[in-house]
Amino acid sequence: MMLLWLILIPGLGGTLAWACGGRYPDAPRWVSLGALILDLPVLALACGAPSGAWLDRLNLPWIPQLGINFELGLDGLSLLLVLLTLLLGIVAVVISWSEITERTGFFHFNLMMSLTGTIAVFLALDLFLFFFAWEVMLVPMYFLIALWGHERRTYAAIKFFLFTQGSGLLMLVAILALAFVHQSETGVFTFDYFALLGTKMAWSTEFWIMLGFFIAFAVKLAAVPFHSWLPDAHTEAPTAGSVILAGVLLKTGAYGLLRFAVPLFPHAAMAFAPTAMLLGVIAIIYGALLAFGQSDFKRLVAYSSVSHLGFVLLGIYAWNTLALQGVVVQMLAHGISTGALFILAGALQERLHTRDFAQLGGLWNSLPRLSSWGMFFAIASLGLPGLGNFIGEFLVLLGTYQVKPVFAVIGAFGTVTAAAYALLLVQRAFHGKPRDVAAPDLRARHIAVMGALAVAIIWLGVAPQKVVDTAAPSLAALRASAVTTLADGAP
């Protein structure tokens, strides 16, 4: 039952935070922090004796008349992503400690419910449960942006909701179509992931259902051309919302492609792979060029996410061991480095009430600690050797070269453009003519968070083997399921 408690503890913590927020304004922060910290040993306990690729499984009846079960599973891939969710959730609570002063109970309720939905997405093995968790994850993020965001928060929140909700409904249609096709083939109506693997169907049917899944996950991944909601959402979201959005929620799109879109529809996915890889390459270059042209700190980091996650899309559809290892490392490294940059953007907003580069610059003398951490994580984001982003991008390009050398070569230019916009960020935000700023530098709380994130990104860069080994059985099982279906012949 550890998997069930992994989901329940943040949800109950968020509900309790909301309940006590009216009378005790500080209580929601402590309740949320305590719930997320408590979930870490629960996650450790869930890692029992492995059964194949799976570390733990849970299957309870939910709506048996409709073939719906409460089915959860934890493997190496979901373990890493749940761990990332909990750690960045703790970071989000800590860095919003002084930023959020109004309706703190409701804020932490929405934050914790978004994390609850995200954890459930990474664990769900029933496709109806997966969709349900997908919606639980998205709706609270809408409120975080709409209620605690910046100047154009209403516009950004509605745009975020329309993109993600519309694509989510498309995924629901695709899930139902897959279930009905499986019923017509076997006589059994079910949403069970393992039962649906290898479902035989006509080529055109498989392609269109796969496309429904792909679009939903590509929107969440902010892949070009489905990316336009991301810069607005990031720019207007509160700092904690930006950290969770960039560090965790975007990864649900990549996870969906890895877990569902390719293994469930291997024939269509392999035929679609060149197009998907082309979209990944376009995202790498296009996102970097748009980042270079931004005048707002948060918008620059947001467009850099479009570029970095292009490597993830490229690696997924290369679908070999090296590329998939790179995808896992890149997801973790991007969550850490980009989350840190959004924290620093929020710190600048809180102190100087601006993110505009025209009003920044020359801050190194006045805010040396903030500026130093900004330079470190900007360099991490550009993919400096020895840090996690380099390992992820290098493995993706190496794996892609084995499949589509031209895409690997073009994608490699993305690392050059990343250096341009990352160094531009440092130069325009922190260097230039020194000026006095009547604002405090980073305090102990922020320094502790930055230090922890720096240790994580360095560890990923110099010792990624532990991460690779943890994900290896899961990635091998995903590749094997697709290969087995392909070996059975055309649909």
PyMOL commands that set and color helices and strands:
alter all, ss='L'
color gray80, all
select helices_A, chain A and resi 2-21+27-46+64-66+76-95+104-123+127-148+153-186+193-196+203-221+229-236+239-264+266-292+297-318+321-352+357-359+368-382+388-401+405-430+444-462+465-487
alter helices_A, ss='H'
color red, helices_A
select strands_A, chain A and resi 54-63+68-75
alter strands_A, ss='S'
color yellow, strands_A
deselect
rebuild
show_as cartoon
